[in-house]
Amino acid sequence: MADFGATDLDAFAREVRTELEAMYPPELREPRVKTDPEAVWGGRAFVDSDDPQIVWMRRMAAKGWTTPTWPKEYGGGGMSADEARVLERELARGGYRPPVLAFGIWMLGPVLLEYADEAQKRTHLPRIVNGEIRWCQGYSEPGAGSDLAGLQTRCEDKGDHWLINGSKIWTSYADKADWCFCLVRTDTSRKHEGISFVLIDMASPGVETRPIELISGESPFCETFFTDVKVPKENLVGRVNGGWEIAKRLLQYERQNISAGFGEGGSAGGASGDLAELAKRYGAAEDVDLRRRITENKMAFAALRQTIARSAAESRAGNGPSAATSIIKYAAAEFAKERSELMVEALGHQGLGWEGPGFETPEILAVRGWLRTKANSIEGGTSEVNLNVIAKRVLGLPDPK
């Protein structure tokens, strides 16, 4: 592709449009063609797959377009922020599926670019770009959720390797992941200053995962156990006992990307469809109070999308995400829960369905989705923690006496 710089974005957009059309597998345009729903996450299980979704991912990765702004030396696209926005718009305009969805891209990759040494970058970043490795996050523990710095998973220096013992909880898709980016305790005498950040191959002996069934009937989260797991020394990112700084940075990226799902074109942003139309279809539109609350929720999401767009632009132009991501994450969680409650209310007695005859699939999914949104105020940092971050980091309020 020619180097357009930032001077002729219209010409750049035309070339991007042409290349996307040429690369997109025609099978993905056919609604009857079924692809593995896990393929979009990539990973070892799909390295040799000919699934159309994987073909699409490989073609995009070969151009660095799965991570358009990452440096070319690590497999990225090397695009400017303006060029990346053009690619994003063309993907949305053409109705293309995401080439890859990955925690490696959203969370781990950015902190590796900032904190990893050169060898770690060249080892891990290209595999993230290419979707070769699926990552999970080892942060929360049974006794360290909101107080994450209280984590107790031990990481001992054994000379030629690290030895890890402990457990994590709420590790999303750990049972399907290839690697884990994990917070561990390397010093028991200090709290925040005794934490390190390590990368763990999930195929290592001593790693065990157990899915957790939620009230929605899904099991996206897992318990993860580490029993005498040996980790190579080179898998420590940053300095020993310097993991808390990396952890906070990664959480900012996580909150930014959770919130982005509610932005323009985000899957979470349109999950409920048009609430007003739903209310009409189920005879609830005559309820003046319900109409008012639906209108207020739609207005809130419209404002949220604008705020997310502005925050993303500021992030690209500056030094990455700021503590303001906590404001957006908190607002997105509250608005999403409210919207799901409105949807179930609009369904009337059809909003009581769980399974069996008498209920259509969208009605059942609406009820289960309503239960799933209860996790919105927990994942990526609880709403209570985010409010504390806002109070301290954004508003500058003093600690209570």
C-alpha atoms as one frame of an Amber mdcrd trajectory, in Angstrom:
protein
   0.000   0.000   0.000   1.243   3.468  -0.823   2.349   5.772   1.965  -0.329
   8.451   2.068   0.775   9.951   5.363  -2.005  12.133   6.698  -2.342  14.352
   3.623  -4.751  12.413   1.422  -7.048  10.378   3.612  -9.710  10.174   0.919
  -7.312   8.363  -1.393  -6.209   6.212   1.528  -9.828   5.309   2.289 -10.423
   4.282  -1.337  -7.417   1.986  -1.299  -8.400   0.492   2.063 -11.928  -0.103
   0.740 -10.583  -1.915  -2.324  -8.248  -4.111  -0.297 -10.874  -5.026   2.288
 -13.281  -6.095  -0.446 -10.578  -8.258  -2.019  -9.520  -9.883   1.256 -12.917
 -10.637   2.781 -13.901 -14.307   2.365 -17.207 -14.388   0.444 -18.419 -17.195
   2.743 -18.679 -14.691   5.582 -21.310 -12.814   3.589 -23.494 -15.905   3.494
 -25.765 -16.159   6.559 -26.130 -19.898   5.967 -22.390 -20.481   6.340 -21.600
 -21.369   9.947 -18.206 -20.585  11.416 -16.890 -21.709  14.798 -17.925 -18.952
  17.257 -14.591 -19.397  19.029 -12.579 -18.793  15.843 -12.739 -15.010  16.172
 -10.621 -15.323  19.336  -7.869 -17.238  17.537  -5.364 -19.292  19.505  -3.455
 -22.537  19.187  -6.596 -24.519  18.373  -7.022 -22.561  15.139  -3.460 -22.221
  13.875  -4.056 -24.659  10.995  -7.805 -24.062  10.611  -9.396 -23.218   7.265
 -12.447 -21.680   8.957 -13.404 -18.555   6.910 -13.080 -16.421  10.054  -9.476
 -17.585  10.490  -8.737 -16.948   6.810 -10.032 -13.394   7.291  -7.929 -12.961
  10.418  -4.761 -14.205   8.695  -5.220 -11.859   5.742  -5.763  -8.859   7.986
  -2.851  -9.839  10.240  -0.535 -10.165   7.249  -1.074  -6.445   6.612  -0.844
  -5.559  10.293  -4.460  -4.415  10.243  -5.495  -6.386  13.315  -3.363  -3.851
  15.241  -3.168  -0.913  12.828  -1.279   1.550  15.047   1.289  -0.884  16.460
   4.848  -0.553  15.096   5.583  -2.502  11.931   8.639  -4.168  13.487   6.283
  -6.126  15.768   3.792  -7.004  13.032   1.503  -3.995  13.396   0.265  -1.704
  10.653   2.342   1.319  11.593  -0.612   3.599  10.839  -1.180   7.079  12.134
  -4.209   7.700  14.332  -6.004   9.319  11.373  -5.297   6.338   9.131  -6.468
   3.901  11.815  -9.759   5.793  12.071 -10.161   5.493   8.307  -9.680   1.717
   8.535 -12.154   1.539  11.424 -14.754   3.491   9.434 -14.277   1.331   6.332
 -14.676  -1.857   8.361 -17.935  -0.497   9.802 -19.137   0.835   6.426 -18.627
  -2.528   4.739 -20.260  -4.496   7.537 -17.146  -6.631   7.978 -16.818  -8.958
  10.916 -14.026  -8.195  13.410 -10.958 -10.088  12.167  -9.978 -11.019  15.716
 -11.224 -10.319  19.252  -8.442 -10.677  21.777  -7.416  -9.670  25.272  -3.891
  -9.695  23.858  -4.787  -6.797  21.572  -6.981  -4.842  23.979  -5.003  -5.167
  27.201  -1.722  -7.063  27.139  -0.238  -5.744  23.891  -0.341  -2.057  24.871
   1.426  -2.686  28.189   4.027  -4.908  26.516   4.760  -2.052  24.128   5.249
   0.193  27.155   6.953  -2.080  29.700   8.390  -5.203  28.037  12.000  -5.611
  26.961  12.871  -5.991  23.286  13.081  -9.776  23.387   9.621 -10.028  24.981
   8.142  -7.672  22.403   9.558  -9.659  19.493   8.432 -12.942  21.045   4.863
 -12.083  22.012   3.604  -9.121  19.983   3.711 -10.753  16.513   1.793 -13.751
  17.852  -0.833 -11.405  19.300  -1.107  -9.595  15.959  -1.506 -12.910  14.126
  -4.046 -14.334  16.576  -1.791 -17.325  17.245  -2.152 -17.133  21.032  -5.303
 -16.602  23.054  -4.707 -14.846  26.378  -6.563 -14.711  29.674  -6.101 -12.417
  32.677  -4.975 -13.686  36.087  -5.844 -10.834  38.440  -8.686 -11.413  40.932
  -8.423 -14.035  43.669 -11.008 -15.454  46.105  -9.648 -13.113  48.791  -8.485
 -10.282  46.527 -11.194  -8.822  44.334 -11.935  -5.171  45.013  -8.721  -5.066
  47.051  -6.658  -6.526  44.228  -3.363  -5.581  45.886  -4.179  -8.114  48.608
  -3.467 -10.986  46.214  -1.583 -13.980  47.647  -0.573 -16.133  44.661   3.097
 -16.768  45.447   5.939 -16.507  42.967   9.254 -17.744  44.360  12.660 -17.250
  42.814  14.196 -20.700  42.320  17.335 -19.506  40.624  16.765 -20.642  37.052
  12.940 -20.274  37.125   9.966 -18.888  39.023   7.729 -21.255  41.006   4.077
 -20.219  41.266   1.431 -21.480  43.710  -2.032 -20.054  44.261  -5.355 -19.490
  42.569  -7.260 -16.909  40.553 -10.980 -16.434  40.019 -13.170 -14.843  37.344
 -10.480 -15.548  34.749 -12.476 -15.042  31.567 -12.203 -17.985  29.135  -9.222
 -19.442  30.986 -10.372 -22.906  29.935  -9.879 -21.869  26.294  -6.765 -19.709
  26.695  -3.213 -20.569  25.650  -1.376 -18.080  27.885  -2.166 -15.980  30.957
  -0.863 -12.556  32.004  -0.814 -12.804  35.751  -0.201 -10.800  38.919   1.808
 -12.667  41.547   3.339 -11.903  44.918   7.126 -11.873  44.938   7.478 -10.114
  48.308   5.228 -10.942  51.268   6.536  -8.102  53.436   5.020  -5.353  51.262
   1.564  -4.994  49.705   1.533  -2.958  46.489   5.330  -2.990  46.217   5.512
  -6.806  46.478   3.642  -7.647  43.260   5.125  -8.723  39.927   3.706  -9.275
  36.435   4.418 -12.602  34.714   3.362 -14.437  31.561   2.326 -18.083  32.021
   1.881 -20.773  29.389  -1.438 -22.440  30.277  -0.088 -25.769  28.996   2.446
 -25.785  31.839   2.210 -28.701  34.310   0.289 -27.664  37.422  -2.196 -25.307
  35.710  -5.873 -26.274  36.137  -9.064 -24.426  35.164 -12.684 -24.943  36.217
 -15.538 -23.031  34.526 -18.015 -21.206  36.785 -21.682 -21.390  35.780 -23.464
 -18.049  36.115 -27.130 -17.400  36.866 -27.545 -16.610  33.159 -26.619 -20.208
  32.338 -23.318 -19.210  30.711 -19.818 -20.094  31.935 -17.445 -17.453  30.565
 -15.472 -17.209  33.819 -13.226 -19.777  35.482 -11.381 -20.647  38.625  -7.687
 -21.135  37.818  -5.256 -23.037  40.018  -1.444 -22.965  39.951   0.329 -25.817
  41.735   4.140 -25.738  41.578   4.024 -24.150  38.131   7.490 -23.462  36.726
   7.805 -20.247  34.719  10.963 -19.223  32.823  12.765 -16.216  34.227  12.362
 -14.312  30.963   8.569 -14.332  31.411   8.707 -11.613  34.067   7.631  -8.283
  32.530   9.227  -5.159  33.969  11.132  -5.324  37.219  10.638  -7.637  40.179
   8.054  -6.107  42.543   7.159  -3.534  39.889   3.980  -5.251  38.733   1.469
  -2.946  40.410   2.299  -0.084  38.054   1.773  -2.393  35.064  -1.428  -3.761
  36.615  -2.960  -0.299  36.968  -2.034   0.598  33.412  -3.545  -2.602  32.063
  -6.765  -1.989  34.004  -7.063   1.398  32.329  -6.865  -0.313  28.933  -9.372
  -2.940  30.067 -11.870  -0.320  31.241 -11.356   1.662  28.057 -12.112  -1.352
  25.895 -15.068  -2.576  27.956 -16.525   0.909  27.588 -15.703   0.968  23.855
 -18.176  -1.878  23.431 -20.890   0.669  24.240 -19.543   3.211  21.763 -20.444
   3.828  18.145 -20.471   0.481  16.386 -19.760  -1.414  19.596 -21.565  -4.708
  20.038 -22.736  -3.863  23.549 -24.019  -0.487  22.435 -26.711  -2.025  20.269
 -27.374  -5.217  22.193 -30.976  -4.370  23.007 -32.004  -3.140  19.597 -34.508
  -0.283  19.572 -36.239  -0.203  22.943 -38.997   2.069  21.663 -39.893  -0.370
  18.900 -39.772  -3.234  21.374 -42.224  -1.429  23.653 -44.594  -0.878  20.714
 -44.422  -4.505  19.650 -45.331  -5.752  23.117 -48.037  -3.175  23.801 -46.072
  -1.268  26.439 -45.731   2.002  24.518 -48.868   3.443  26.155 -47.035   3.534
  29.474 -45.953   7.184  29.674 -43.452   6.563  32.464 -41.828   3.689  30.565
 -41.544   5.834  27.423 -39.874   8.581  29.446 -37.316   6.191  30.949 -36.560
   4.599  27.561 -35.982   8.066  26.082 -33.689   9.062  28.934 -31.685   5.839
  28.562 -31.259   6.362  24.813 -30.144   9.945  25.440 -27.659   8.731  28.053
 -26.164   6.240  25.604 -25.946   8.899  22.892 -23.991  11.143  25.258 -21.856
   8.190  26.384 -20.909   7.344  22.790 -19.753  10.918  22.220 -17.740  10.850
  25.436 -16.141   7.524  24.500 -15.190   8.876  21.079 -13.645  11.993  22.610
 -11.755   9.964  25.225 -10.429   7.583  22.570  -9.202  10.506  20.459  -7.471
  12.044  23.477  -5.913   8.672  24.309  -4.501   8.290  20.796  -3.154  11.827
  20.811  -1.595  11.600  24.269  -0.027   8.937  26.423  -2.714   6.300  26.472
  -5.814   6.062  28.657  -6.242   8.090  31.826  -8.193   7.735  35.048 -11.156
   9.142  33.121 -11.717   5.582  31.861 -13.158   4.867  35.318 -15.873   7.483
  34.731 -16.833   5.940  31.404 -16.688   2.386  32.728 -18.955   3.275  35.661
 -21.466   5.110  33.472 -21.522   2.367  30.830 -22.215  -0.301  33.448 -25.095
   1.649  35.002 -26.696   2.540  31.665 -26.390  -1.058  30.411 -28.064  -2.483
  33.500 -30.841   0.087  33.230 -31.401  -0.694  29.548 -31.685  -4.429  30.162
 -34.188  -3.810  32.949 -36.230  -1.614  30.605 -36.182  -4.321  27.971 -37.503
  -6.973  30.349 -40.132  -4.546  31.620 -41.247  -3.769  28.046 -41.685  -7.498
  27.387 -44.363  -7.700  30.074 -45.226 -11.265  31.072 -43.034 -12.486  28.178
 -40.123 -11.143  30.208 -40.586 -14.006  32.657 -39.302 -16.663  30.268 -36.279
 -18.813  30.875 -36.841 -21.836  28.660 -39.530 -24.052  27.185 -42.643 -23.409
  25.073 -44.476 -20.104  25.154 -41.351 -17.959  24.822 -39.463 -16.950  21.700
 -35.660 -17.171  21.596 -35.152 -13.354  21.658 -37.344 -13.153  24.775 -35.329
 -15.823  26.555 -32.072 -14.180  25.519 -33.337 -10.838  26.822 -33.974 -12.315
  30.265 -30.626 -14.083  30.371 -28.918 -10.961  29.064 -30.530  -8.945  31.854
 -28.967 -11.290  34.398 -25.615 -11.090  32.581 -25.544  -7.279  32.869 -25.272
  -7.632  36.635 -21.614  -8.432  35.982 -21.097  -5.112  34.162 -20.608  -3.366
  37.498 -18.080  -6.005  38.631 -15.820  -6.878  35.681 -12.955  -4.568  34.839
 -13.020  -3.159  38.356 -16.171  -2.882  40.441 -18.274   0.265  40.292 -17.293
   0.968  43.904 -13.586   0.809  43.032 -14.111   2.997  39.987 -15.920   5.577
  42.108 -12.920   5.615  44.455 -10.580   6.122  41.486 -12.747   8.984  40.244
 -12.769  10.581  43.697  -8.998  10.356  44.142  -7.501  10.547  40.646 -10.010
  12.749  38.835 -11.605  14.950  41.504  -8.599  15.011  43.826 -10.686  14.457
  46.936  -8.826  13.668  50.174  -8.968  10.278  51.844 -11.672  10.031  54.537
 -10.335  10.619  58.051
